[in-house]
Amino acid sequence: MLVRDLSTLSDASGITIELERIRRDLTTDPHGAIGAAKQLIEATAKTALGELNIEVDRNAALPALISTVQKSLKLDAGSAPDGPDGSKAVKRILSGSVNIAVGVAELRNQGFGSGHGQASAPSGLGVRHARLTVNAAVTWCELILDTLSDPAAPWRKTMV
């Protein structure tokens, strides 16, 4: 689960705290783990945008953050360059990555994750739901962090 060196980031504390919450809650508190998975995506998006010196609206909704960071890193299907990054298959995967990240947020917002007080606890929520959500969040976060740190990533060519 997102095992990597984060020391190259200016401040990875937001990512680190959510990973700690996930590790703590995954098998004992699926509700908490799903909330932390959404927060991991948000922390990763904000961290990446900070590394790119892109100002983040403090009130931006998560789908807007996801879109902004993916476009900034040339990870949106519309700006993918020629070559493997611009292939139909990679574009399909990149489009799916947006859906994954937004789906994690939607699951949490529907009351299946911590962060919103509920009149009654969600029923039927299990560890398998938490694992699915956490693994989806980690996949998206790894895509962002891998691309951010890749010296040959297409986004770097536009920064010259």
Backbone as ProteinMPNN parsed JSONL, in Angstrom:
{"seq_chain_A": "MLVRDLSTLSDASGITIELERIRRDLTTDPHGAIGAAKQLIEATAKTALGELNIEVDRNAALPALISTVQKSLKLDAGSAPDGPDGSKAVKRILSGSVNIAVGVAELRNQGFGSGHGQASAPSGLGVRHARLTVNAAVTWCELILDTLSDPAAPWRKTMV", "coords_chain_A": {"N_chain_A": [[0.835, -1.177, 0.0], [1.016, 1.874, -1.136], [3.921, 2.171, -0.81], [6.646, 3.955, -0.675], [9.349, 6.252, -1.193], [8.904, 9.322, 0.056], [10.408, 11.511, 0.431], [11.357, 13.31, -1.446], [9.415, 15.126, -1.88], [8.207, 18.383, -1.102], [6.564, 18.665, 1.163], [5.246, 16.004, 2.559], [3.525, 15.352, 4.546], [0.711, 15.427, 4.707], [-0.059, 13.319, 3.041], [1.212, 11.204, 4.348], [-0.08, 11.099, 6.876], [-2.65, 10.269, 6.179], [-2.126, 7.761, 5.093], [-1.273, 6.475, 7.407], [-3.666, 6.487, 8.865], [-5.215, 4.833, 7.233], [-3.8, 2.39, 7.417], [-4.193, 1.883, 10.136], [-7.004, 1.66, 10.305], [-7.991, -0.11, 8.355], [-8.71, -2.932, 8.639], [-10.241, -2.902, 10.889], [-11.999, -0.76, 11.03], [-13.808, -0.151, 8.594], [-15.336, 2.036, 7.65], [-13.851, 4.25, 8.544], [-11.465, 3.78, 7.124], [-12.296, 4.087, 4.463], [-13.001, 6.788, 4.463], [-10.448, 7.855, 4.976], [-9.153, 7.039, 2.639], [-10.336, 8.629, 0.669], [-9.44, 11.079, 1.609], [-6.72, 10.684, 1.282], [-6.451, 10.756, -1.498], [-7.186, 13.433, -1.912], [-5.163, 14.746, -0.435], [-2.905, 13.918, -1.871], [-3.417, 15.038, -4.402], [-3.405, 17.801, -3.75], [-0.809, 18.04, -2.749], [0.736, 17.372, -5.029], [-0.047, 19.438, -6.781], [0.952, 21.592, -5.344], [3.699, 21.033, -5.519], [4.013, 21.524, -8.187], [3.743, 24.192, -8.223], [1.194, 25.272, -8.508], [-1.526, 27.133, -7.718], [-3.948, 26.299, -5.301], [-7.374, 26.281, -4.875], [-8.783, 26.628, -1.788], [-11.342, 25.778, -1.278], [-11.987, 24.096, -3.304], [-13.723, 21.514, -4.943], [-13.307, 17.954, -4.754], [-13.448, 16.527, -7.315], [-12.707, 18.637, -9.064], [-10.093, 19.188, -8.202], [-8.87, 16.749, -8.85], [-9.156, 16.727, -11.638], [-7.663, 19.036, -12.288], [-5.039, 18.374, -11.412], [-4.502, 16.101, -12.959], [-4.642, 17.13, -15.56], [-2.571, 19.013, -15.406], [-0.371, 17.363, -15.156], [-0.385, 16.174, -17.568], [-1.997, 13.953, -17.77], [-4.533, 13.62, -18.57], [-6.915, 12.425, -20.868], [-7.286, 14.102, -23.063], [-4.964, 15.657, -23.395], [-2.831, 14.008, -23.689], [0.314, 13.151, -25.011], [1.844, 12.187, -28.205], [2.876, 8.772, -28.825], [3.358, 6.149, -26.375], [1.947, 7.275, -24.198], [-0.114, 8.614, -25.437], [-1.606, 6.666, -26.626], [-4.561, 4.82, -27.545], [-5.296, 2.894, -25.659], [-3.899, 3.68, -23.294], [-5.047, 6.191, -22.934], [-7.648, 5.39, -22.354], [-7.235, 4.096, -19.92], [-6.315, 6.282, -18.411], [-8.621, 7.882, -18.405], [-10.225, 6.175, -16.953], [-8.893, 6.313, -14.528], [-9.606, 8.779, -13.504], [-12.304, 8.316, -13.022], [-12.056, 6.366, -11.047], [-10.893, 7.814, -8.882], [-12.861, 9.786, -8.434], [-14.993, 8.111, -7.871], [-14.211, 6.993, -5.406], [-14.416, 9.254, -3.774], [-17.16, 9.741, -4.039], [-18.273, 7.431, -2.855], [-17.483, 7.752, -0.2], [-18.837, 10.176, 0.314], [-21.444, 9.347, 0.146], [-21.992, 8.379, 2.57], [-20.624, 6.123, 3.325], [-18.124, 6.37, 4.226], [-15.961, 7.85, 6.682], [-16.251, 11.238, 7.893], [-18.53, 12.614, 7.341], [-21.148, 13.215, 9.483], [-23.477, 10.761, 10.462], [-26.891, 9.821, 10.819], [-27.465, 7.201, 11.322], [-25.424, 4.274, 11.46], [-23.698, 3.042, 8.542], [-24.96, 0.154, 6.948], [-23.94, -3.199, 6.212], [-21.407, -2.686, 5.315], [-18.161, -3.734, 4.76], [-14.847, -5.159, 5.338], [-13.929, -5.865, 2.818], [-15.025, -3.907, 1.174], [-13.691, -1.684, 2.096], [-11.032, -2.383, 1.443], [-11.21, -2.487, -1.384], [-11.779, 0.198, -1.94], [-9.584, 1.531, -0.774], [-7.459, 0.36, -2.231], [-8.102, 1.284, -4.792], [-7.808, 4.051, -4.408], [-5.075, 4.179, -3.775], [-3.949, 3.286, -6.179], [-4.578, 5.435, -7.893], [-3.18, 7.512, -6.585], [-0.538, 6.59, -6.747], [-0.165, 6.737, -9.524], [-0.204, 9.52, -9.871], [1.955, 10.374, -8.21], [4.095, 8.869, -9.293], [4.203, 9.942, -11.888], [4.695, 12.609, -11.332], [7.291, 12.456, -10.299], [8.771, 11.387, -12.37], [11.427, 11.889, -14.491], [11.228, 11.863, -17.241], [8.626, 12.313, -17.883], [5.76, 13.37, -19.768], [4.654, 15.888, -18.979], [6.784, 17.426, -18.172], [8.037, 18.291, -20.444], [6.593, 20.429, -21.309], [7.227, 22.319, -19.523], [9.597, 23.478, -20.1]], "CA_chain_A": [[0.0, 0.0, 0.0], [1.782, 3.104, -1.334], [5.217, 2.103, -0.137], [7.576, 4.712, -1.505], [10.094, 7.324, -0.551], [8.234, 10.59, -0.181], [11.316, 12.569, 0.883], [11.621, 14.289, -2.505], [8.33, 16.098, -1.867], [8.42, 19.49, -0.167], [5.853, 18.333, 2.39], [4.422, 14.815, 2.338], [2.851, 15.024, 5.806], [-0.709, 15.164, 4.451], [-0.138, 11.961, 2.497], [1.66, 10.282, 5.388], [-1.098, 10.952, 7.928], [-3.774, 9.473, 5.66], [-1.652, 6.374, 5.013], [-1.295, 5.942, 8.776], [-5.073, 6.228, 9.197], [-5.646, 3.65, 6.483], [-3.186, 1.211, 8.048], [-4.831, 1.68, 11.436], [-8.434, 1.388, 10.225], [-8.404, -0.97, 7.245], [-9.393, -4.181, 9.014], [-11.07, -2.738, 12.084], [-12.959, 0.325, 10.845], [-13.928, 0.122, 7.149], [-15.867, 3.385, 7.493], [-12.716, 5.149, 8.699], [-10.509, 3.545, 6.035], [-12.852, 4.686, 3.242], [-12.815, 8.237, 4.627], [-9.016, 8.16, 4.818], [-8.803, 6.834, 1.23], [-10.742, 9.859, -0.022], [-8.535, 12.132, 2.061], [-5.423, 10.399, 0.659], [-6.535, 11.302, -2.859], [-7.17, 14.892, -1.803], [-3.824, 15.156, 0.012], [-1.985, 13.683, -2.982], [-3.692, 16.05, -5.422], [-2.929, 19.1, -3.261], [0.655, 17.978, -2.676], [1.259, 17.433, -6.4], [-0.253, 20.792, -7.304], [1.932, 22.431, -4.654], [5.012, 20.764, -6.122], [3.989, 22.135, -9.52], [3.519, 25.626, -8.003], [-0.136, 25.636, -8.991], [-2.329, 27.542, -6.578], [-5.122, 25.458, -5.079], [-8.497, 26.907, -4.186], [-9.021, 25.867, -0.556], [-12.707, 25.266, -1.296], [-12.201, 23.324, -4.534], [-14.268, 20.167, -4.782], [-12.325, 16.94, -5.133], [-13.371, 16.294, -8.768], [-11.952, 19.728, -9.694], [-8.679, 18.957, -7.885], [-8.443, 15.589, -9.634], [-9.042, 17.18, -13.024], [-6.556, 19.987, -12.395], [-3.736, 17.707, -11.298], [-4.29, 15.22, -14.11], [-4.33, 17.984, -16.717], [-1.259, 19.61, -15.188], [0.642, 16.32, -15.371], [-0.655, 15.602, -18.905], [-2.595, 12.638, -17.545], [-5.915, 13.586, -19.036], [-6.952, 11.825, -22.209], [-7.249, 15.14, -24.083], [-3.656, 16.282, -23.601], [-1.775, 13.0, -23.752], [1.129, 13.332, -26.218], [2.054, 11.017, -29.061], [3.638, 7.692, -28.203], [2.573, 5.293, -25.493], [1.034, 8.069, -23.372], [-1.253, 9.034, -26.243], [-2.286, 5.532, -27.243], [-5.969, 4.663, -27.183], [-5.379, 2.1, -24.436], [-3.473, 4.495, -22.15], [-6.086, 7.205, -22.745], [-8.777, 4.724, -21.687], [-6.825, 3.89, -18.524], [-6.294, 7.591, -17.766], [-10.019, 8.252, -18.162], [-10.671, 5.33, -15.851], [-8.292, 6.758, -13.271], [-10.454, 9.873, -13.011], [-13.504, 7.676, -12.481], [-11.672, 5.708, -9.797], [-10.719, 8.813, -7.825], [-14.162, 10.39, -8.154], [-15.798, 7.065, -7.236], [-13.813, 6.915, -3.991], [-15.025, 10.404, -3.105], [-18.611, 9.553, -4.006], [-18.589, 6.4, -1.859], [-17.351, 8.408, 1.101], [-19.88, 11.183, 0.46], [-22.741, 8.67, 0.282], [-22.129, 7.932, 3.943], [-19.901, 4.878, 3.571], [-16.816, 6.71, 4.762], [-16.0, 8.862, 7.736], [-16.119, 12.606, 7.428], [-19.865, 13.204, 7.435], [-21.917, 12.591, 10.547], [-24.642, 10.013, 9.987], [-27.905, 9.525, 11.826], [-27.275, 5.785, 11.652], [-24.221, 3.706, 10.843], [-23.974, 2.33, 7.288], [-25.041, -1.294, 7.15], [-23.409, -4.043, 5.149], [-20.06, -2.269, 4.945], [-17.178, -4.678, 5.274], [-13.435, -4.965, 5.04], [-13.722, -5.959, 1.364], [-15.343, -2.596, 0.596], [-12.582, -0.795, 2.461], [-9.868, -2.762, 0.622], [-11.477, -2.046, -2.754], [-11.672, 1.655, -1.969], [-8.193, 1.905, -0.493], [-6.619, -0.029, -3.372], [-8.405, 2.208, -5.882], [-7.177, 5.332, -4.074], [-3.617, 4.022, -3.877], [-3.625, 3.219, -7.61], [-4.601, 6.798, -8.423], [-2.1, 8.278, -5.958], [0.73, 6.14, -7.337], [-0.098, 7.322, -10.865], [0.144, 10.942, -9.731], [3.307, 10.512, -7.654], [5.048, 8.341, -10.278], [4.312, 10.898, -12.988], [5.326, 13.81, -10.787], [8.727, 12.243, -10.084], [9.411, 10.831, -13.568], [12.125, 12.947, -15.236], [10.876, 11.807, -18.666], [7.171, 12.437, -18.018], [5.368, 14.379, -20.772], [4.384, 17.218, -18.429], [8.052, 18.156, -18.022], [8.395, 18.855, -21.75], [5.898, 21.701, -21.471], [7.762, 23.227, -18.518], [10.889, 24.001, -20.571]], "C_chain_A": [[0.88, 1.239, 0.0], [3.065, 3.11, -0.504], [6.22, 2.775, -1.056], [8.273, 5.755, -0.66], [9.413, 8.641, -0.922], [9.131, 11.783, 0.154], [11.625, 13.604, -0.194], [10.528, 15.354, -2.569], [8.623, 17.174, -0.827], [7.778, 19.209, 1.188], [4.899, 17.189, 2.1], [3.592, 14.464, 3.564], [1.363, 14.743, 5.625], [-0.937, 13.763, 3.921], [0.17, 10.951, 3.599], [0.583, 10.05, 6.444], [-2.271, 10.116, 7.443], [-3.373, 8.011, 5.503], [-1.658, 5.718, 6.393], [-2.719, 5.624, 9.2], [-5.578, 4.981, 8.493], [-5.09, 2.391, 7.12], [-3.865, 0.866, 9.365], [-6.258, 1.136, 11.287], [-8.856, 0.287, 9.249], [-9.187, -2.201, 7.677], [-10.315, -4.03, 10.22], [-12.166, -1.688, 11.937], [-13.063, 0.669, 9.359], [-14.42, 1.53, 6.844], [-14.732, 4.411, 7.558], [-11.711, 5.014, 7.566], [-11.001, 4.165, 4.73], [-12.733, 6.207, 3.307], [-11.371, 8.64, 4.416], [-8.566, 7.983, 3.374], [-9.171, 8.068, 0.405], [-9.788, 10.987, 0.337], [-7.126, 11.928, 1.502], [-5.384, 10.954, -0.761], [-6.443, 12.821, -2.818], [-5.787, 15.404, -1.398], [-2.806, 14.994, -1.113], [-2.174, 14.738, -4.066], [-3.142, 17.409, -4.986], [-1.408, 19.14, -3.169], [1.26, 18.114, -4.065], [1.105, 18.832, -6.976], [0.695, 21.777, -6.629], [3.32, 22.267, -5.233], [5.126, 21.415, -7.501], [3.806, 23.657, -9.451], [2.215, 26.113, -8.62], [-0.991, 25.925, -7.765], [-3.609, 26.717, -6.513], [-6.172, 26.27, -4.334], [-8.841, 26.044, -2.975], [-10.393, 25.218, -0.541], [-13.007, 24.422, -2.536], [-12.741, 21.939, -4.199], [-13.251, 19.157, -5.297], [-12.308, 16.659, -6.637], [-12.592, 17.392, -9.507], [-10.463, 19.579, -9.421], [-8.11, 17.828, -8.738], [-8.214, 16.001, -11.085], [-7.844, 18.11, -13.206], [-5.209, 19.292, -12.347], [-3.493, 16.791, -12.495], [-3.974, 16.023, -15.366], [-2.934, 18.581, -16.587], [-0.126, 18.632, -15.445], [0.49, 15.634, -16.733], [-1.174, 14.167, -18.785], [-4.072, 12.609, -17.89], [-5.899, 13.13, -20.49], [-6.824, 12.879, -23.308], [-5.88, 15.734, -24.35], [-2.516, 15.288, -23.663], [-1.013, 13.15, -25.067], [1.196, 12.06, -27.063], [2.902, 9.983, -28.327], [2.749, 6.898, -27.267], [1.563, 6.073, -24.651], [-0.217, 8.498, -24.135], [-1.99, 7.899, -26.913], [-3.72, 5.429, -26.737], [-6.109, 3.906, -25.861], [-4.989, 2.914, -23.208], [-4.508, 5.59, -21.885], [-7.293, 6.615, -22.015], [-8.456, 4.508, -20.203], [-6.823, 5.219, -17.775], [-7.708, 8.092, -17.474], [-10.588, 7.446, -17.003], [-10.115, 5.775, -14.519], [-9.076, 7.917, -12.666], [-11.699, 9.277, -12.358], [-13.222, 6.978, -11.159], [-11.616, 6.728, -8.665], [-12.053, 9.454, -7.446], [-15.076, 9.372, -7.463], [-15.479, 6.901, -5.762], [-14.48, 8.052, -3.217], [-16.543, 10.236, -2.987], [-19.026, 8.523, -2.964], [-18.525, 6.996, -0.459], [-18.488, 9.389, 1.326], [-21.271, 10.583, 0.597], [-22.921, 8.081, 1.68], [-21.408, 6.64, 4.267], [-18.48, 5.117, 4.074], [-16.953, 7.772, 5.829], [-15.85, 10.248, 7.129], [-17.44, 13.331, 7.407], [-20.593, 12.471, 8.551], [-23.174, 11.945, 9.988], [-25.621, 9.798, 11.131], [-27.819, 8.071, 12.258], [-26.069, 5.259, 10.881], [-24.584, 2.99, 9.542], [-23.995, 0.824, 7.543], [-24.449, -2.018, 5.953], [-21.995, -3.707, 4.723], [-19.05, -3.206, 5.581], [-15.76, -4.333, 4.871], [-13.194, -5.014, 3.532], [-14.034, -4.632, 0.672], [-14.218, -1.603, 0.88], [-11.356, -1.108, 1.615], [-10.038, -2.288, -0.825], [-11.243, -0.544, -2.873], [-10.241, 2.119, -1.755], [-7.296, 1.556, -1.675], [-6.867, 0.872, -4.576], [-7.719, 3.557, -5.635], [-5.664, 5.26, -4.245], [-3.185, 3.965, -5.342], [-3.573, 4.625, -8.202], [-3.425, 7.611, -7.87], [-0.733, 7.876, -6.521], [0.904, 6.698, -8.741], [0.369, 8.773, -10.781], [1.585, 11.095, -9.259], [4.374, 9.976, -8.601], [5.274, 9.339, -11.406], [5.007, 12.171, -12.53], [6.839, 13.639, -10.683], [9.477, 11.736, -11.312], [10.099, 11.938, -14.377], [11.787, 12.952, -16.725], [9.366, 11.962, -18.903], [6.817, 13.557, -18.985], [5.116, 15.778, -20.21], [5.646, 18.058, -18.33], [8.448, 18.84, -19.34], [7.721, 20.2, -21.978], [6.409, 22.747, -20.502], [9.049, 23.907, -18.977], [10.767, 25.393, -21.115]], "O_chain_A": [[1.43, 1.61, 1.037], [3.255, 3.947, 0.379], [6.595, 2.225, -2.091], [7.837, 6.089, 0.442], [9.365, 9.013, -2.094], [8.674, 12.926, 0.161], [12.115, 14.686, 0.13], [10.695, 16.374, -3.238], [9.222, 16.894, 0.211], [8.37, 19.48, 2.233], [3.861, 17.385, 1.467], [3.01, 13.381, 3.619], [0.811, 13.896, 6.328], [-1.896, 13.094, 4.307], [-0.54, 9.957, 3.755], [0.363, 8.912, 6.859], [-2.832, 9.335, 8.212], [-4.181, 7.116, 5.751], [-2.007, 4.546, 6.528], [-2.958, 4.595, 9.832], [-6.285, 4.168, 9.088], [-5.824, 1.427, 7.339], [-4.086, -0.306, 9.67], [-6.674, 0.26, 12.046], [-9.986, -0.194, 9.324], [-10.246, -2.476, 7.112], [-11.084, -4.939, 10.532], [-13.163, -1.733, 12.658], [-12.483, 1.657, 8.908], [-13.968, 2.15, 5.881], [-14.659, 5.324, 6.735], [-11.164, 6.011, 7.096], [-10.203, 4.712, 3.969], [-12.399, 6.844, 2.308], [-11.09, 9.642, 3.758], [-7.679, 8.707, 2.92], [-8.403, 8.498, -0.455], [-9.375, 11.759, -0.529], [-6.412, 12.904, 1.272], [-4.39, 11.552, -1.172], [-5.708, 13.425, -3.598], [-5.299, 16.386, -1.958], [-1.937, 15.848, -1.287], [-1.197, 15.273, -4.589], [-2.484, 18.092, -5.772], [-0.791, 20.159, -3.478], [2.197, 18.888, -4.26], [2.033, 19.353, -7.594], [1.19, 22.7, -7.276], [4.04, 23.247, -5.42], [6.214, 21.807, -7.923], [3.723, 24.327, -10.48], [2.139, 27.209, -9.176], [-1.157, 25.075, -6.89], [-4.263, 26.47, -7.526], [-5.891, 26.87, -3.296], [-9.154, 24.863, -3.122], [-10.592, 24.21, 0.138], [-14.162, 24.075, -2.784], [-12.263, 21.281, -3.275], [-12.437, 19.467, -6.167], [-11.219, 16.558, -7.202], [-11.891, 17.101, -10.476], [-9.648, 19.818, -10.313], [-7.009, 17.936, -9.279], [-7.193, 15.659, -11.681], [-7.096, 17.98, -14.176], [-4.328, 19.587, -13.155], [-2.369, 16.722, -12.991], [-3.116, 15.623, -16.154], [-2.195, 18.642, -17.57], [0.95, 19.021, -15.898], [1.156, 14.637, -17.011], [-0.837, 13.295, -19.585], [-4.778, 11.665, -17.534], [-4.966, 13.426, -21.236], [-6.304, 12.579, -24.383], [-5.649, 16.268, -25.435], [-1.351, 15.684, -23.687], [-1.629, 13.265, -26.127], [0.678, 11.01, -26.684], [3.56, 10.291, -27.333], [1.524, 6.968, -27.357], [0.453, 5.597, -24.413], [-1.266, 8.72, -23.531], [-2.91, 8.138, -27.694], [-4.044, 5.891, -25.643], [-6.957, 4.25, -25.037], [-5.672, 2.851, -22.186], [-4.812, 5.883, -20.728], [-7.886, 7.27, -21.159], [-9.311, 4.714, -19.341], [-7.277, 5.285, -16.633], [-7.959, 8.661, -16.413], [-11.336, 7.968, -16.177], [-10.776, 5.639, -13.49], [-9.192, 8.019, -11.445], [-12.094, 9.69, -11.268], [-14.056, 6.997, -10.253], [-12.222, 6.527, -7.612], [-12.338, 9.641, -6.263], [-15.844, 9.733, -6.571], [-16.381, 6.692, -4.951], [-15.038, 7.838, -2.141], [-17.131, 10.555, -1.954], [-20.021, 8.715, -2.265], [-19.411, 6.768, 0.364], [-19.052, 9.434, 2.419], [-22.18, 11.237, 1.109], [-23.891, 7.368, 1.938], [-21.558, 6.109, 5.368], [-17.731, 4.171, 4.316], [-17.942, 8.504, 5.872], [-15.382, 10.405, 6.001], [-17.464, 14.561, 7.451], [-20.647, 11.241, 8.559], [-23.853, 12.522, 9.139], [-25.216, 9.615, 12.278], [-28.069, 7.743, 13.418], [-25.744, 5.741, 9.796], [-25.657, 2.395, 9.444], [-23.15, 0.293, 8.264], [-24.458, -1.512, 4.831], [-21.437, -4.377, 3.855], [-19.079, -3.442, 6.789], [-15.507, -3.357, 4.165], [-12.346, -4.284, 3.02], [-13.38, -4.275, -0.308], [-13.845, -0.796, 0.028], [-10.703, -0.191, 1.118], [-9.103, -1.747, -1.416], [-10.583, -0.081, -3.804], [-9.747, 2.993, -2.468], [-6.461, 2.365, -2.079], [-5.93, 1.191, -5.307], [-7.122, 4.131, -6.546], [-5.05, 6.174, -4.795], [-2.159, 4.541, -5.705], [-2.637, 4.966, -8.926], [-2.755, 8.321, -8.621], [0.126, 8.73, -6.743], [2.008, 7.093, -9.113], [1.24, 9.195, -11.541], [2.352, 11.86, -9.842], [5.451, 10.563, -8.707], [6.409, 9.556, -11.83], [5.815, 12.742, -13.262], [7.588, 14.579, -10.95], [10.706, 11.666, -11.291], [9.427, 12.83, -14.894], [12.036, 13.948, -17.405], [8.894, 11.758, -20.022], [7.496, 14.583, -19.02], [5.346, 16.764, -20.911], [5.577, 19.286, -18.397], [9.129, 19.866, -19.324], [8.215, 21.022, -22.75], [6.077, 23.926, -20.625], [9.538, 24.817, -18.309], [11.76, 25.975, -21.551]]}, "name": "protein", "num_of_chains": 1, "seq": "MLVRDLSTLSDASGITIELERIRRDLTTDPHGAIGAAKQLIEATAKTALGELNIEVDRNAALPALISTVQKSLKLDAGSAPDGPDGSKAVKRILSGSVNIAVGVAELRNQGFGSGHGQASAPSGLGVRHARLTVNAAVTWCELILDTLSDPAAPWRKTMV"}
